[in-house]
Amino acid sequence: MTPIIAPSVLASDFANLQREVEMLNASQADWVHIDIMDGVFVPNLSMGLPVVEAIHRHAKKPLSLHSIILTAELTT
């Protein structure tokens, strides 16, 4: 079984997110991983739908989303 490499954009420079996603596009990574945290289920707050949509516009690789949220109804 071949491992899948999916670096998390949570480790990115958020002031230069487009550049960071373009770097992942040029890399050997298989996917782009996004952690979504609501600040309720876990104490951290990460990114919301507008940021995920912006990443999606620039990513040429599949997105891997990890939802760490209390209820999905609150995010739609």
N, C-alpha and C positions, 0 to 999 in steps of 0.2 A: 504494500500500500504506500503510495506517495503522499508525503505530508503536504498540506495546503498552507501556504504562507499568507497571512492576512494581518498586516500591520494596522494598528489602531490609530485613527486620526486624533484620538484624545491626547496623544503624545506630540501633536503637531504644534507649530508656531501659529496660533490663531490669527495673528496679525497678517500672516501670509498664507492663508489656507489654500488659495488657488495654486500657489507655487508648490505647496506641500503635496497636494493631490496630483499635480503634474509630475512631481518627482516619483510618486508611487506608480503612475502610469508608465513611466520609463524604467521602472525597476523590474526585478524578477518576481515581485509579489504576485500572488494569484488573485487575491481579493483585496478590497479596502474595507477595514472593519470600523464600525461606528458603535460606540457605547452611548445609549440614551438613558440618562438618569434623571429622575424627577425631583430629587431633593426631599422626597417623602419616604419612599420605600428604602432608599439609602440616603445618607446625609448629603451626598454630593449632588450637584446640579451640573449637567453637562450641556448638551446642545438640543435645540428644538427643531421643529419641522423646517423652518426657513433655512437653517444651516445645512440640514440633511439634503434639502432640495438643491442648494447651491453646490454641495459636494457631488450630488448626482449629475448635475449639468456638466461638470468637468471630468468626472471619473470615466475612464474607458474600461475599467475592470468591474466585475460584479461587486455589489455592496453586501457586506455581511453586517446585519443589524442585531445588536444585543440590547433588548429592552429591559431595563432594571427600573420598573415603575410599579406603583401600587395598583392602578387600574387603567386599562386601555381606554376606557370611556372618557377619561379626563384629557386624553391627548388628541381626541378627534374633534 
